[in-house]
Amino acid sequence: MSHKRIHPIDLMANKTADICILDVRTTAEVNAASLADCLHIPLHELTPERLRHDIEKSGKNGSRVYLLCQGGKRAEMAADQLKGQINAELVIIEGGINAVKQSNIPLRVTSKKTISLERQVRIAAGVLILIGMILGTWFNPGFYVLSAFVGAGLVFAGISDICAMGMLIAKAPWNR
């Protein structure tokens, strides 16, 4: 679906204290680097009720909500999920936090290094494929199905831009 978009530089040029920016990345990603004074609700925890509650609690102006993620896809998913559910204009920050960094906009950065969700998915997929290959070679050829299943999931994720493994890993304790 097509949603209104704004470049980070344009957003920051008109930023006021009551502007509502919603970061839908995982807690670990937000802890690594984030814009100051943003609301944070990970995409997998986002509901219209929670967003309304957090906007009210923070005292932000909820007439327009700017959605931020790592590169833009999760913000798009959040906009699709919220469309028609809240009484606010939804605007996606183009390029996400990656574009914010490239625009030299100041970020809150912690010294703690975190692994991005995308890298965690690649690591998990690689490990599962390797396990399937090792078990299939040494114990039973039936274990090759594990590697095939992960490969099929990667193909599906590439075509649909929906990653079940990414959604699952986002709920992991270290990403909270």
JOSUL-V556275 format. One record per pair of residues at least 12 apart in sequence whose C-alpha atoms are under 8 Angstrom apart, sorted by sequence separation. I is the first residue (numbers start at 0). J is the second residue. D is the distance in whole Angstrom. If there is no record, write none. Layout:
[[I;J;D] [I;J;D]]
This chain:
[[66;78;7] [78;90;8] [131;143;5] [26;39;8] [78;91;8] [131;144;7] [131;145;5] [132;146;7] [22;37;7] [24;39;8] [26;41;7] [38;53;7] [131;146;5] [21;37;6] [22;38;6] [23;39;6] [24;40;7] [25;41;5] [38;54;8] [75;91;7] [130;146;8] [20;37;5] [21;38;5] [22;39;5] [23;40;5] [24;41;5] [25;42;8] [74;91;6] [128;145;7] [129;146;7] [19;37;7] [20;38;6] [21;39;6] [22;40;6] [23;41;4] [24;42;7] [74;92;8] [127;145;7] [128;146;4] [19;38;7] [21;40;7] [22;41;7] [23;42;5] [127;146;7] [128;147;8] [71;91;7] [71;92;7] [74;95;8] [128;149;7] [23;45;8] [71;93;6] [127;149;7] [128;150;8] [64;87;6] [66;89;7] [70;93;8] [71;94;5] [62;86;7] [63;87;5] [64;88;6] [65;89;6] [66;90;6] [67;91;7] [70;94;5] [71;95;5] [62;87;5] [63;88;5] [64;89;5] [65;90;5] [66;91;5] [67;92;6] [69;94;7] [70;95;4] [124;149;6] [61;87;6] [62;88;6] [63;89;6] [64;90;6] [65;91;6] [66;92;6] [69;95;5] [70;96;6] [63;90;7] [65;92;6] [68;95;5] [69;96;5] [70;97;6] [67;95;5] [68;96;6] [69;97;6] [70;98;8] [67;96;7] [42;73;7] [45;77;8] [47;81;6] [51;85;8] [19;54;8] [42;77;6] [46;81;8] [47;84;6] [47;85;6] [19;59;6] [17;58;7] [18;59;6] [19;60;6] [17;59;5] [18;60;6] [19;61;6] [16;59;8] [17;60;5] [18;61;8] [21;64;7] [23;66;7] [24;67;8] [19;63;7] [20;64;6] [21;65;6] [22;66;6] [23;67;6] [24;68;5] [120;164;7] [18;63;8] [19;64;5] [20;65;5] [21;66;5] [22;67;5] [23;68;5] [24;69;7] [120;165;6] [18;64;8] [19;65;6] [20;66;6] [21;67;6] [22;68;6] [119;165;8] [20;67;7] [117;165;7] [120;168;7] [24;73;8] [116;165;7] [119;168;8] [23;73;7] [23;74;7] [116;168;7] [116;169;7] [23;77;8] [33;96;8] [34;105;7] [35;106;7] [34;106;5] [35;107;6] [2;75;8] [33;106;5] [34;107;6] [32;106;6] [33;107;5] [0;75;8] [32;107;5] [33;108;7] [2;78;7] [32;108;4] [31;108;6] [32;109;7] [30;108;7] [31;109;5] [0;79;7] [30;109;7] [31;110;7] [31;111;6] [31;112;6] [31;113;6] [5;90;7] [7;92;6] [28;113;7] [3;89;7] [4;90;5] [5;91;6] [6;92;6] [7;93;7] [27;113;6] [28;114;8] [2;89;7] [3;90;5] [4;91;5] [5;92;5] [6;93;5] [28;115;6] [2;90;7] [3;91;6] [4;92;6] [5;93;6] [6;94;8] [28;116;8] [2;91;7] [4;93;6] [7;98;7] [8;99;8] [25;116;8] [7;99;6] [8;102;7] [7;102;7] [8;104;8] [43;166;7] [43;169;7] [43;170;7] [25;169;6] [27;173;7] [28;174;8] [27;174;5] [26;174;6] [27;175;6] [25;174;6] [26;175;5] [25;175;6]]
